[in-house]
């Protein structure tokens, strides 16, 4: 026996079933159906540089290959994870050779393009500009944040969507029926098993086929792929949740907006989604504290205390007790009266500080712990509020002399701020009636 001879390694099921024509391609009907923008460009031969933005396993690489096939272009591919400027230059030289020898255009497909830094992204620009390359980049991250404006201005962004049930079902049918798939093994997938597989795939076609192939390896030829087999295979699988990536920020945004919109049910759903995806509960607890100040504020000051308590429970007890406490806080915030008055006032004050620089503290507001300070007028004419009627120094001015008094804080007519607003109106009336104003407003 030849110890050095090895059998060729079989391609994974997802690779064997990669679409070889647009008719075989599943999903992305919003781009490829008759009359849709990308299909029109292909049929008219108007191929252009583009960015494919979408989650994993939705066909970005396959679509790029099909575009090259349909347009009879040479196809070059590099991965931003493994490549650098050297590989970019090699691809450019290959493109020039293809153009000179065969008159063919070249599509350069760059997977994970967001992983290239600014200088690496800039390296494409001259060759995209002069037509040496038709650039197609694939990314799971928001191009607005991850790609240079110069590159974005030369490429059209197409958003690819997660595969829906119909698309995933087509993939399963092909896998079980075609000989290059699992067809020779005569396996079947009951509807209950398909539902489990679809939920685990979470819109990712490659993940679906990988899981199906793993399940097939455990099943006997001619058998059903049972729900029990899939459950044992999957264990405690997680749905898509890329910490620090697009899905992460989309979901925390959805949670925050559900709280702001007084939807306890929507807020609980997104909270559960984030936990299910593996998000650190302490991160959510911190964000919930911010929500209490930003969106509830003084309309219900108890909200902040409750959120801090929930954070404390999460730190002290962990899961599941802490997660339930955070859920309680989220529901309370969603149901509480809403006010962003403090948040708005704080931002206005910060803007004034940034725009007006380091204005001096008025003398009457300064302390005078030494004789020299007293001689310089520190603290003169300061009015101690507790010695005034109603413990309020009507007409007093607490702003720098160069800055006209402002009213940043505008309480809303909801919750406790309804009472706060009434008090401030009463104090404002006392100011207007006071003969002791430091300056006219």
MONORJO-V268420 format. One record per pair of residues at least 12 apart in sequence whose ideal C-beta (glycine too) atoms are under 10 Angstrom apart, sorted by sequence separation. I is the first residue (numbers start at 1). GAP is how many residues later the second one is. D is the distance in Angstrom with one decimal. If there is no record, write none. Layout:
i: <I;I>
gap: <GAP;GAP>
d: <D;D>
This chain:
i: <38;52;65;78;94;95;143;175;176;197;218;254;255;258;259;291;292;310;313;314;366;367;368;383;409;411;50;64;78;95;124;144;176;212;216;254;255;257;258;271;274;291;292;310;312;313;363;364;365;366;383;411;38;50;76;77;92;94;110;137;143;175;194;197;211;215;218;255;256;270;289;290;292;293;310;311;363;364;365;366;368;382;410;411;52;76;91;137;142;196;197;214;215;218;254;255;288;289;292;310;311;313;314;363;364;367;381;409;61;76;92;108;121;135;143;173;214;217;254;255;291;292;309;310;313;363;364;365;366;22;50;91;172;215;253;254;255;271;289;290;310;361;363;364;365;407;76;91;137;139;194;197;212;215;251;252;255;288;289;292;307;310;311;363;364;76;91;108;135;136;193;196;211;214;215;251;252;254;255;288;289;306;307;309;310;362;363;364;22;47;74;88;108;135;137;140;169;214;250;251;254;287;288;309;310;362;31;47;74;106;116;129;134;172;267;286;289;307;308;407;73;76;88;113;128;136;138;172;193;211;251;252;285;288;289;306;307;310;47;74;75;87;110;113;114;116;125;128;189;211;251;285;288;306;307;28;42;47;74;108;113;114;115;124;267;305;38;42;45;46;73;74;106;108;109;110;111;112;113;114;121;125;129;169;172;187;285;286;304;307;28;41;45;47;105;106;107;108;109;110;111;112;113;114;115;121;122;124;125;128;168;172;189;211;247;248;251;284;285;288;303;306;307;405;27;32;43;45;83;105;106;107;108;109;110;111;112;114;121;124;128;182;189;247;252;284;285;306;42;74;83;88;105;106;107;108;109;110;111;112;113;114;120;122;125;181;187;197;251;259;285;286;38;42;82;83;105;106;107;108;109;110;112;114;118;119;121;122;125;165;168;169;172;187;196;248;255;259;281;282;285;303;304;28;41;74;76;77;78;79;80;81;82;113;116;118;121;124;165;168;171;182;189;196;197;200;207;247;281;284;285;302;303;306;27;28;32;73;74;75;76;77;78;79;80;81;85;92;96;114;115;116;117;121;124;181;182;185;188;193;194;196;199;200;243;248;252;256;260;365;392;26;27;28;31;72;73;74;75;76;77;78;79;80;83;84;88;92;95;99;114;116;118;181;187;192;193;195;196;241;252;255;256;259;282;300;303;364;365;405;26;71;72;73;74;75;76;77;78;79;80;82;83;84;87;88;91;99;113;114;118;165;168;172;175;182;187;193;194;196;197;200;207;240;241;251;255;259;262;281;282;300;303;364;365;394;405;25;32;71;73;74;75;76;77;78;79;80;81;85;89;92;98;99;113;164;168;171;175;182;185;187;188;190;192;193;196;200;239;241;243;256;260;261;280;281;302;303;364;365;392;394;397;405;407;27;28;73;78;80;81;84;85;88;92;116;163;168;170;171;174;181;182;185;186;187;188;189;190;192;193;195;196;199;202;204;241;242;243;248;252;256;259;260;300;362;365;392;394;395;396;404;26;27;68;71;79;80;84;88;91;95;96;167;168;172;176;185;186;187;188;189;190;191;193;194;197;201;202;203;204;241;242;243;255;259;260;282;296;300;362;390;394;395;405;25;68;80;83;85;95;96;168;171;172;175;182;184;185;186;187;188;189;190;193;196;197;200;202;203;239;240;241;243;259;281;285;292;296;299;300;361;362;390;393;394;395;401;404;24;25;68;69;78;85;89;95;113;163;165;167;171;175;185;187;192;193;196;199;200;201;202;238;239;241;256;257;281;285;288;291;295;296;299;300;362;363;392;393;394;395;396;401;68;84;88;93;94;95;162;163;164;169;182;200;201;202;237;238;239;256;281;284;287;288;291;295;297;298;299;300;361;362;392;394;395;399;19;67;68;80;92;162;163;168;172;176;199;236;238;243;282;285;289;292;296;297;299;359;360;361;362;390;394;395;396;397;398;399;18;22;25;68;80;91;92;162;163;167;168;171;175;189;281;285;288;292;295;296;297;298;299;301;359;360;389;393;394;395;396;397;20;24;65;67;91;113;161;162;163;281;284;288;291;296;297;299;358;359;360;388;392;394;395;396;397;14;18;19;64;162;163;182;284;287;291;295;296;297;298;299;359;393;394;395;18;19;22;64;65;163;275;281;282;285;288;289;292;294;295;296;297;298;356;359;395;397;17;20;21;22;64;88;163;275;281;284;285;288;291;294;295;297;357;19;20;63;64;281;284;294;296;297;356;395;18;19;22;64;293;295;296;297;352;356;14;18;21;22;61;275;294;295;297;352;355;388;20;21;60;176;293;294;297;19;61;293;294;353;60;272;275;352;60;271;275;294;172;290;293;383;352;271;272;381;383;271;352;50;52;76;80;349;351;381;47;49;80;271;348;350;49;51;52;77;79;80;268;271;348;349;47;53;74;267;270;271;348;349;52;53;73;75;77;345;347;348;51;268;345;346;348;51;71;264;267;268;345;346;267;344;345;344;345;68;264;265;267;268;342;344;345;67;264;267;341;342;68;264;266;267;341;344;67;264;265;341;342;64;259;264;341;65;259;262;263;264;339;341;64;258;259;262;263;339;340;63;64;259;260;261;262;339;341;64;259;260;262;338;339;364;49;61;63;202;255;258;259;262;337;339;342;60;258;259;262;337;338;339;341;362;60;61;256;259;261;337;338;339;60;162;260;336;337;339;49;59;60;255;259;336;337;338;339;341;48;49;58;60;260;337;341;337;339;49;56;58;57;49;50;51;52;53;54;56;49;50;51;52;53;54;55;48;49;50;51;52;53;54;47;48;49;50;51;52;53;48;49;50;51;52;53;47;53;53;52;53;51;53;53;51;63;51;63;60;146;51;60;140;146;51;59;141;145;49;58;140;51;52;58;141;142;50;51;53;54;58;59;141;142;145;49;50;51;52;53;54;55;57;58;140;141;48;49;50;51;52;53;54;55;56;57;140;141;48;49;50;51;52;53;54;55;139;140;142;48;50;51;52;54;55;59;142;54;58;298;297;299;303;298;299;302;297;298;299;300;301;302;41;297;299;300;301;299;300;301;298;299;300;38;296;297;298;299;37;296;297;298;299;301;38;297;37;296;298;299;298;298;32;31;30;31;30;31;28;30;31;28;30;114;28;29;27;28;27;27;28;29;27;26;27;29;26;29;27;28;26;27;26;27;25;26;26;27;62;26;27;57;62;25;26;57;58;61;24;56;57;58;59;55;56;57;58;59;26;55;56;57;58;54;55;56;57;24;56;57;56;57;19;57;57;17;19;14;17;13;16;17;16;13;14;17;13;16;16;17;16;17;16;17;16;13;13;11;13;27;27;26;57;56;55;56;55;17;18;17;55;14;15;18;55;14;17;54;55;13;14;16;53;12;14;15;13;14;13;14;17;12;13;16;12;13;14;13;14;13;12;13;13>
gap: <12;12;12;12;12;12;12;12;12;12;12;12;12;12;12;12;12;12;12;12;12;12;12;12;12;12;13;13;13;13;13;13;13;13;13;13;13;13;13;13;13;13;13;13;13;13;13;13;13;13;13;13;14;14;14;14;14;14;14;14;14;14;14;14;14;14;14;14;14;14;14;14;14;14;14;14;14;14;14;14;14;14;14;14;15;15;15;15;15;15;15;15;15;15;15;15;15;15;15;15;15;15;15;15;15;15;15;15;16;16;16;16;16;16;16;16;16;16;16;16;16;16;16;16;16;16;16;16;16;17;17;17;17;17;17;17;17;17;17;17;17;17;17;17;17;17;18;18;18;18;18;18;18;18;18;18;18;18;18;18;18;18;18;18;18;19;19;19;19;19;19;19;19;19;19;19;19;19;19;19;19;19;19;19;19;19;19;19;20;20;20;20;20;20;20;20;20;20;20;20;20;20;20;20;20;20;21;21;21;21;21;21;21;21;21;21;21;21;21;21;22;22;22;22;22;22;22;22;22;22;22;22;22;22;22;22;22;22;23;23;23;23;23;23;23;23;23;23;23;23;23;23;23;23;23;24;24;24;24;24;24;24;24;24;24;24;25;25;25;25;25;25;25;25;25;25;25;25;25;25;25;25;25;25;25;25;25;25;25;25;26;26;26;26;26;26;26;26;26;26;26;26;26;26;26;26;26;26;26;26;26;26;26;26;26;26;26;26;26;26;26;26;26;26;27;27;27;27;27;27;27;27;27;27;27;27;27;27;27;27;27;27;27;27;27;27;27;27;28;28;28;28;28;28;28;28;28;28;28;28;28;28;28;28;28;28;28;28;28;28;28;28;29;29;29;29;29;29;29;29;29;29;29;29;29;29;29;29;29;29;29;29;29;29;29;29;29;29;29;29;29;29;29;30;30;30;30;30;30;30;30;30;30;30;30;30;30;30;30;30;30;30;30;30;30;30;30;30;30;30;30;30;30;30;31;31;31;31;31;31;31;31;31;31;31;31;31;31;31;31;31;31;31;31;31;31;31;31;31;31;31;31;31;31;31;31;31;31;31;31;31;32;32;32;32;32;32;32;32;32;32;32;32;32;32;32;32;32;32;32;32;32;32;32;32;32;32;32;32;32;32;32;32;32;32;32;32;32;32;32;33;33;33;33;33;33;33;33;33;33;33;33;33;33;33;33;33;33;33;33;33;33;33;33;33;33;33;33;33;33;33;33;33;33;33;33;33;33;33;33;33;33;33;33;33;33;33;34;34;34;34;34;34;34;34;34;34;34;34;34;34;34;34;34;34;34;34;34;34;34;34;34;34;34;34;34;34;34;34;34;34;34;34;34;34;34;34;34;34;34;34;34;34;34;34;35;35;35;35;35;35;35;35;35;35;35;35;35;35;35;35;35;35;35;35;35;35;35;35;35;35;35;35;35;35;35;35;35;35;35;35;35;35;35;35;35;35;35;35;35;35;35;36;36;36;36;36;36;36;36;36;36;36;36;36;36;36;36;36;36;36;36;36;36;36;36;36;36;36;36;36;36;36;36;36;36;36;36;36;36;36;36;36;36;36;37;37;37;37;37;37;37;37;37;37;37;37;37;37;37;37;37;37;37;37;37;37;37;37;37;37;37;37;37;37;37;37;37;37;37;37;37;37;37;37;37;37;37;37;38;38;38;38;38;38;38;38;38;38;38;38;38;38;38;38;38;38;38;38;38;38;38;38;38;38;38;38;38;38;38;38;38;38;38;38;38;38;38;38;38;38;38;38;39;39;39;39;39;39;39;39;39;39;39;39;39;39;39;39;39;39;39;39;39;39;39;39;39;39;39;39;39;39;39;39;39;39;40;40;40;40;40;40;40;40;40;40;40;40;40;40;40;40;40;40;40;40;40;40;40;40;40;40;40;40;40;40;40;40;41;41;41;41;41;41;41;41;41;41;41;41;41;41;41;41;41;41;41;41;41;41;41;41;41;41;41;41;41;41;41;41;42;42;42;42;42;42;42;42;42;42;42;42;42;42;42;42;42;42;42;42;42;42;42;42;42;43;43;43;43;43;43;43;43;43;43;43;43;43;43;43;43;43;43;43;44;44;44;44;44;44;44;44;44;44;44;44;44;44;44;44;44;44;44;44;44;44;45;45;45;45;45;45;45;45;45;45;45;45;45;45;45;45;45;46;46;46;46;46;46;46;46;46;46;46;47;47;47;47;47;47;47;47;47;47;48;48;48;48;48;48;48;48;48;48;48;48;49;49;49;49;49;49;49;50;50;50;50;50;51;51;51;51;52;52;52;52;53;53;53;53;54;55;55;55;55;56;56;57;57;57;57;57;57;57;58;58;58;58;58;58;59;59;59;59;59;59;59;59;59;59;60;60;60;60;60;60;60;60;61;61;61;61;61;61;61;61;62;62;62;62;62;63;63;63;63;63;63;63;64;64;64;65;65;66;66;66;66;66;66;66;66;67;67;67;67;67;68;68;68;68;68;68;69;69;69;69;69;70;70;70;70;71;71;71;71;71;71;71;72;72;72;72;72;72;72;73;73;73;73;73;73;73;73;74;74;74;74;74;74;74;75;75;75;75;75;75;75;75;75;75;75;76;76;76;76;76;76;76;76;76;77;77;77;77;77;77;77;77;78;78;78;78;78;78;79;79;79;79;79;79;79;79;79;79;80;80;80;80;80;80;80;81;81;82;82;82;83;84;84;84;84;84;84;84;85;85;85;85;85;85;85;86;86;86;86;86;86;86;87;87;87;87;87;87;87;88;88;88;88;88;88;89;89;90;91;91;92;93;94;95;95;96;97;98;99;100;100;100;100;101;101;101;101;102;102;102;103;103;103;103;103;104;104;104;104;104;104;104;104;104;105;105;105;105;105;105;105;105;105;105;105;106;106;106;106;106;106;106;106;106;106;106;106;107;107;107;107;107;107;107;107;107;107;107;108;108;108;108;108;108;108;108;109;109;111;112;112;112;113;113;113;114;114;114;114;114;114;115;115;115;115;115;116;116;116;117;117;117;118;118;118;118;118;119;119;119;119;119;119;120;120;121;121;121;121;122;123;126;127;128;128;129;129;130;130;130;131;131;131;132;132;133;133;134;135;135;135;136;137;137;137;138;138;139;139;140;140;141;141;142;142;143;143;143;144;144;144;144;145;145;145;145;145;146;146;146;146;146;147;147;147;147;147;148;148;148;148;148;149;149;149;149;150;150;150;151;151;152;152;153;154;155;157;157;158;158;158;159;161;161;161;162;162;163;163;164;164;165;165;166;167;168;169;169;176;178;179;183;184;185;186;187;188;188;189;190;191;191;191;191;192;192;192;192;193;193;193;193;194;194;194;195;195;196;196;196;197;197;197;198;198;198;199;199;200;201;201;203>
d: <8.1;7.0;8.3;8.6;6.9;9.0;8.6;9.0;7.0;9.8;9.5;7.6;5.8;6.0;9.5;8.4;4.3;7.7;3.9;5.8;4.3;6.2;8.2;8.9;9.5;9.0;9.8;7.7;6.1;6.9;8.6;8.7;6.4;7.5;9.7;8.8;9.1;8.9;8.8;6.6;9.8;9.7;8.5;9.5;8.3;7.8;7.7;8.4;9.2;5.9;5.6;6.6;9.8;8.8;8.7;8.6;8.8;8.9;7.9;7.8;5.6;8.9;9.9;6.0;10.0;5.9;8.3;8.7;8.7;9.6;9.5;9.9;7.6;8.9;9.0;8.4;4.8;8.6;8.1;9.2;9.1;8.7;9.0;9.4;10.0;4.6;7.7;9.8;9.8;9.4;6.4;9.9;5.8;6.8;8.5;3.9;9.5;7.0;4.5;4.2;7.5;9.1;9.7;5.9;6.7;9.2;9.5;7.7;7.7;9.1;8.1;7.8;8.9;7.9;9.6;9.2;9.5;9.5;4.6;5.8;7.5;8.3;7.2;4.8;9.3;7.4;6.0;9.9;8.4;8.0;8.5;5.2;6.1;9.5;8.9;9.8;9.9;8.9;9.8;8.8;8.3;9.5;6.2;4.6;6.7;8.6;5.8;9.6;6.9;9.4;9.6;7.7;9.3;5.6;10.0;7.9;8.4;9.4;4.6;9.9;9.6;6.4;8.2;8.0;4.6;6.8;9.0;8.2;7.4;8.1;9.6;9.8;7.7;6.0;9.1;5.6;9.7;8.2;6.9;5.0;6.2;9.1;8.4;9.2;3.9;9.4;8.8;8.1;7.9;6.7;7.5;8.2;8.9;6.0;9.4;9.9;9.9;9.4;9.5;9.2;9.2;9.6;9.5;7.7;8.4;9.4;9.4;8.9;7.2;9.4;8.7;9.6;9.6;9.7;9.5;9.4;8.6;9.7;8.9;8.3;9.8;8.8;8.5;8.9;9.6;9.6;8.8;6.4;8.1;7.1;5.8;6.9;7.6;6.9;6.2;7.6;4.7;8.9;8.7;9.1;10.0;9.7;10.0;9.0;8.2;10.0;8.3;7.7;7.6;7.3;5.2;9.1;7.5;5.3;8.7;9.4;8.9;4.9;4.4;9.1;3.5;9.1;8.7;9.4;9.3;9.9;8.4;6.7;9.2;9.6;8.5;8.7;9.9;4.7;9.5;7.2;9.6;8.8;6.3;4.4;9.3;5.8;6.7;7.2;7.3;9.0;6.2;6.9;9.9;8.1;8.4;9.2;6.8;7.0;8.0;7.4;7.6;7.1;8.5;7.2;8.2;6.9;5.2;7.5;9.0;6.5;6.7;9.4;6.7;5.0;8.3;8.5;8.5;8.7;9.5;8.2;7.5;9.7;4.0;9.8;8.0;5.5;7.1;9.3;9.6;9.8;8.8;9.6;8.1;9.1;5.8;4.8;5.7;4.9;4.7;5.0;6.8;4.4;4.8;6.5;7.4;9.7;9.5;9.5;8.2;9.4;8.8;8.2;5.5;7.7;9.3;8.8;8.5;6.8;8.0;7.1;7.8;7.0;8.7;7.7;9.2;8.6;9.8;7.0;9.7;8.6;8.7;8.2;7.8;9.7;8.8;9.8;8.4;7.0;9.3;9.7;5.9;9.8;5.8;9.0;7.0;9.0;9.0;7.5;9.5;9.7;7.9;7.8;7.0;9.1;8.0;8.0;9.7;5.8;9.7;8.3;7.5;8.0;9.9;7.4;5.0;6.2;9.7;7.3;9.6;4.9;5.9;8.7;7.2;9.4;5.9;7.6;9.2;8.5;9.2;5.9;5.2;8.4;9.3;5.4;9.0;7.5;9.8;9.8;9.5;7.7;9.4;7.5;9.4;8.5;8.0;8.3;5.7;9.2;6.3;6.5;8.0;6.2;7.1;7.6;7.0;7.5;7.6;7.6;6.6;5.3;9.3;8.7;8.9;8.5;8.6;8.6;9.7;9.6;9.3;9.0;7.4;6.6;9.5;7.2;9.0;5.7;10.0;9.8;9.8;7.3;8.2;7.0;7.5;9.5;9.9;9.6;6.0;9.5;8.3;7.1;4.5;4.5;5.4;4.8;4.4;5.8;4.7;4.5;9.4;8.4;7.1;8.8;7.2;8.8;3.7;9.3;9.4;9.0;6.0;9.9;5.3;8.4;9.9;7.7;7.6;7.6;9.0;5.2;5.9;8.5;9.8;8.5;9.1;9.8;7.3;9.6;8.3;6.2;7.1;8.4;7.0;7.7;7.5;6.0;5.4;9.6;8.4;9.5;9.8;9.7;9.5;7.2;8.0;6.6;9.5;6.2;6.2;10.0;8.7;9.8;8.9;6.3;9.6;9.7;6.2;9.0;9.0;9.8;6.7;9.9;8.6;9.2;9.6;5.4;6.7;8.9;5.2;8.4;6.7;7.6;9.2;6.5;9.2;7.1;4.8;9.3;6.8;9.4;6.9;9.8;9.3;7.3;5.7;7.6;7.7;8.9;9.8;10.0;6.9;9.5;9.9;5.5;6.1;5.3;8.1;7.3;8.5;5.6;8.6;5.1;4.8;5.3;7.4;9.2;8.4;8.3;8.3;9.5;9.7;9.5;8.2;9.3;9.5;9.5;9.2;9.7;9.6;8.1;9.8;9.9;7.1;9.9;9.5;4.0;9.6;9.9;5.9;4.9;5.3;9.3;9.4;7.7;9.5;9.5;9.3;9.4;10.0;8.9;6.2;7.3;7.7;7.3;7.6;4.9;9.2;9.7;6.8;9.1;9.0;9.7;7.6;8.5;7.3;9.3;6.1;6.0;9.6;4.8;9.5;7.5;9.2;6.0;9.2;7.9;8.3;8.4;9.5;9.4;9.9;7.6;8.4;4.6;6.5;6.7;8.8;9.7;6.3;8.7;9.1;7.2;8.2;4.7;4.8;6.6;5.2;5.1;7.2;9.8;7.9;9.5;9.7;9.7;8.9;9.3;7.1;2.3;9.7;6.8;8.5;6.4;9.2;9.6;8.9;4.4;8.2;8.9;4.1;5.4;5.7;6.6;8.9;9.4;8.6;9.6;5.2;9.6;6.7;6.0;8.3;5.7;9.5;8.4;7.4;8.8;7.5;7.2;9.4;7.2;5.6;9.6;8.7;5.3;4.7;7.4;5.8;6.7;5.5;8.0;8.6;8.2;7.8;7.9;5.9;6.8;5.6;10.0;7.9;8.5;9.5;5.5;8.7;8.9;6.9;9.2;6.8;8.6;9.8;9.7;5.3;9.6;5.4;8.5;7.8;9.5;7.1;6.3;7.9;9.0;5.9;9.1;9.5;7.3;9.0;9.5;9.5;5.1;6.9;5.4;6.2;8.4;9.6;6.8;9.3;6.2;9.0;7.2;9.7;4.1;8.9;6.4;9.2;6.4;9.6;8.9;8.6;8.5;8.2;4.5;9.1;8.6;9.8;9.9;9.0;9.3;9.5;7.4;9.9;9.7;8.2;9.7;9.6;10.0;5.8;8.9;7.9;9.7;8.7;9.9;9.8;8.2;9.6;9.7;9.8;6.2;8.3;7.0;5.7;9.0;7.2;3.4;9.5;7.5;6.5;9.9;7.6;6.2;7.3;5.1;5.6;6.6;8.9;8.2;10.0;5.2;8.7;8.4;8.6;8.6;8.9;4.9;9.4;3.7;8.5;6.2;9.7;9.9;7.6;3.8;7.4;7.6;7.4;9.4;9.5;9.0;9.0;6.2;8.0;9.2;9.7;6.8;2.7;7.3;9.5;9.6;8.4;8.5;9.2;6.1;5.2;5.4;6.0;8.6;7.1;8.3;6.4;9.3;9.9;3.6;7.5;8.6;8.7;9.2;4.3;8.4;3.9;9.1;8.8;8.7;8.9;7.4;9.7;7.8;7.2;5.0;5.4;6.1;6.0;5.5;6.2;4.4;8.0;9.4;7.8;8.1;9.8;9.7;6.8;4.1;6.7;6.2;8.2;8.3;5.4;6.7;9.1;9.8;9.5;9.7;9.9;9.2;5.7;6.5;6.6;7.0;9.3;5.3;8.0;8.6;6.9;5.3;8.5;5.8;9.5;7.6;9.9;8.6;9.6;9.1;7.9;9.6;9.9;8.4;10.0;7.6;8.8;5.9;6.0;7.8;6.1;9.6;8.8;9.7;8.7;7.1;9.2;4.3;9.4;7.8;9.7;6.2;9.7;9.8;6.8;10.0;9.6;5.9;4.1;9.4;8.5;7.9;9.6;9.3;9.9;8.3;6.3;9.3;6.6;7.2;9.9;7.6;6.5;8.8;8.7;9.5;10.0;9.9;9.3;9.3;6.1;9.6;9.4;7.8;6.7;7.0;6.3;8.2;7.6;9.3;9.9;10.0;9.7;7.7;8.5;8.8;9.0;6.7;4.6;9.8;10.0;6.4;6.8;9.6;9.9;7.7;9.3;9.1;7.1;10.0;8.5;9.3;9.5;9.9;9.5;8.9;7.9;6.8;7.3;8.4;9.7;9.9;6.3;8.2;9.8;9.1;8.2;8.5;7.8;9.6;8.3;7.2;9.2;9.2;10.0;7.3;9.8;9.2;9.5;9.7;9.2;9.6;8.9;6.4;5.6;9.4;5.3;7.6;9.8;9.8;9.0;9.2;9.4;4.5;9.1;9.2;9.3;6.7;9.5;9.8;9.2;8.7;8.8;7.3;6.6;8.7;7.6;9.7;9.6;8.3;9.6;5.0;6.8;3.7;8.9;7.1;7.6;4.1;8.3;7.2;8.7;7.3;9.1;7.6;8.3;9.3;7.4;9.5;8.5;4.5;4.8;9.0;6.9;8.7;8.6;8.0;9.7;6.0;10.0;7.1;8.6;8.3;5.6;9.0;10.0;9.8;4.0;5.4;9.8;6.5;9.2;6.0;5.8;9.6;5.5;4.8;8.6;9.2;5.6;9.6;7.2;8.0;8.6;9.2;9.6;8.8;8.0;6.8;4.4;9.7;7.0;4.8;8.5;8.3;7.6;9.4;7.9;8.8;9.6;8.9;9.5;7.6;9.8;4.9;9.1;8.1;6.2;9.1;8.7;6.7;9.5;6.8;9.7;6.7;6.8;6.4;8.4;9.2;6.5;9.7;9.0;8.9;4.2;8.1;8.9;4.0;8.2;6.8;9.5;3.3;5.2;5.4;10.0;8.4;9.9;9.1;7.2;7.9;9.8;9.8;8.8;9.8;9.7;10.0;8.7;8.5;7.7;8.9;8.7;9.5;9.7;10.0;9.5;9.9;7.7;8.3;8.5;6.7;8.8;8.2;6.0;5.6;7.6;7.6;7.1;8.1;8.4;6.0;6.9;4.1;5.5;4.8;4.8;5.5;7.1;5.6;9.1;6.9;7.7;7.7;7.3;7.7;9.5;8.4;9.8;6.6;9.8;7.8;9.4;7.2;5.6;9.7;9.4;5.3;9.4;9.5;9.9;8.7;7.0;7.6;9.4;9.9;8.3;6.0;9.7;9.4;7.3;6.8;8.6;8.8;8.7;4.8;7.1;10.0;9.9;6.7;9.5;8.8;9.9;5.0;5.8;8.4;6.1;7.9;6.0;5.3;9.5;5.7;5.3;7.3;8.3;7.1;6.3;7.8;8.5;5.9;6.7;5.6;9.1;4.2;4.9;4.6;5.6;5.4;3.0;8.2;9.4;7.5;6.8;10.0;7.7;7.3;7.2;7.0;8.4;6.8;6.4;5.5;9.3;8.7;8.4;6.1;5.8;9.4;5.6;7.6;9.3;9.0;9.4;9.9;8.9;8.8;9.8;8.3;9.6;6.9;6.4;10.0;9.0;9.0;9.6;9.0;9.1;9.0;8.8;8.5;5.2;5.0;6.6;3.3;6.3;9.6;7.7;6.0;8.8;8.9;9.9;8.9;5.9;4.8;8.5;8.0;9.3;5.1;8.3;10.0;6.1;7.3;7.9;9.9;9.6;9.0;5.9;9.8;9.9;5.8;9.3;8.4;8.4;7.4;8.5;9.1;9.0;9.4;7.0;9.6;5.6;9.2;7.8;6.8;7.1;8.4;8.7;9.4;4.6;6.8;7.3;9.4;9.6;8.7;8.6;8.5;8.3;4.1;4.4;8.7;9.6;8.2;9.1;8.6;9.1;4.8;9.0;7.8;9.7;9.9;6.0;9.0;7.1;9.5;9.3;9.7;7.6;7.2;6.6;8.6;9.2;3.3;6.5;8.8;8.4;6.5;5.5;4.8;8.6;9.6;6.8;9.2;3.7;8.0;6.9;5.3;7.5;7.5;9.9;8.7;9.0;7.0;9.3;8.9;5.8;9.7;10.0;6.1;8.9;10.0;9.1;7.2;6.1;8.6;9.8;7.0;4.9;5.6;6.4;9.6;9.5;9.0;6.3;9.1;7.1;9.1;7.2;7.1;9.4;7.6;6.3;8.8;8.6;9.1;9.8;9.9;9.6;7.4;9.2;9.9;8.2;4.7;6.4;9.8;7.3;9.4;8.7;8.9;8.7;8.7;8.4;9.0;9.7;4.2;4.7;6.1;10.0;7.6;7.1;9.4;6.7;9.8;9.3;6.7;7.8;4.0;6.6;9.3;8.1>
